[in-house]
Amino acid sequence: MLFDIRKRDVTTSTNDDAKRAAVAGAPEGFVIWALHQTQGRGRIGRPWQSDEGNLFFSVVLRPPLPRSEWAGYSFVAALAVQETVDYYVNKDIEGAFSVPHNVEMKWPNDVLVDGKKISGILLESEDDNWLVLGIGINVRCDPDNPMYPATSLASETPAVPELGDLLDRVLDSFDSWYARLNHEGFLPIRAAWLMNARKGTMRVKLPAKATEFYGEFLDLDIEGALRLRLQDGSERKVSAGDVFPFV
């Protein structure tokens, strides 16, 4: 995929900009990168704190797979971010690093460093012709996150990359995983995701409901849903909701 990166000092939301570009006919690989967002958002419309110094970008995709399989692209994006963050926080800097950081993916679309959130992913689309993928990575600032402890690359490693270099590395990794999903299907993506998935006991809050329950991570099914074993021994599949590791 060829990436056409358009950099902006400030915008309301890179996802909104990319969606307008997609409707206007922007090709696959069109990227909006902003140094600051005034109305950044995450899943379920939650605000995404967008301090300057962090990375915010959105990519226009025109997937060859049917829309029913587009959820797989969220896992592709998570793999790309996990691979990139792992490179920066765990590379040996002149022999100084001794204790590796644990970089994991938390269902459905977060990346964690030692249990703290460093990235979020948002997929949006309004028809069958395009998909916009938004990614935020905390680089120099640790946002206030009432739902989940947050961290940044600057808090985890002295080797903080320039934003442009970080963007290029994420896009290169994403391109590789994206091609693999399109040509080989979801199974190899699922296998790679499970290798670095946050497991253990999970607390689940269902959307638009007061219901919450606990379960032990079992697996990811072939459609990307989370499988949990509940306290009574039964199994439950979760296709949407907020998941928090229980410590």
C-alpha positions, 0 to 999 in steps of 0.5 A: 500500500502506498501512503499519502501522509497529510500533516496538520498542526491542529484539527478537530478529529483526524477520523472526521477529516479522513471520513470526509476524504473517503467520501470525496474519493480519497484512495486507500492509504490516504493518511491524516496526521495531526499534532493536536486534536480539539475533539479527539474521540475513542470508542463509543464517542468517549473523548480522547485527550489529544495533547501535543507531543502524542501521535494521532492519525487516521488512514483511509482503507478500501478493504477487499474483504466483505464488511462482515469481516472488517472487525479483523482490521482492528486486530491488525492495527493492534498488532502493528502498534504492539509490534512498534511499541515493543520495539521502542520500549524493549530495544537495548539502548547501549546495553542499559536496558535490563528488565523487559517491558510487557507489551500486550493487547487488550481486547478489543483494541487497546495496547498496554505496557506493563498493564497501562494503556499506551494506545487506542484504536477506532474504526469507523465507516458509513458504507461498504466502500471505505473504512477509516482507521484511527490510532492514538499513541501516547508518546510524550504525555500521559493522559488522565484516564479515569477508566484505565491507568495510562502511560507513554513512551517517554515514561517507559523508555529514554529512546523516545522517537520523533513522531514522523519516525514512529508514524512510518514504523507503525504504517510499515507494520500495519501494511504487512499485517493488513496484506496478510489478513487480506490474503490469508484470512483472520486465523493467522492474525488471531494466532499472532494476537493471542501470543501477546494478549492480556489474559487472566481474570477480566471484568466486563461491562456491557454497552448500554447496560448496568450489567457487569461480570467477571470471567477468565480469559479463554480464547478469541473466536474465529470472528474476533469475539472474546471467550470467557469462563465464568465463575459457575464454569459456564462459557460466555462470548463477548462481542462488544463491551469494556473489558478490564483486567482484574488484579 
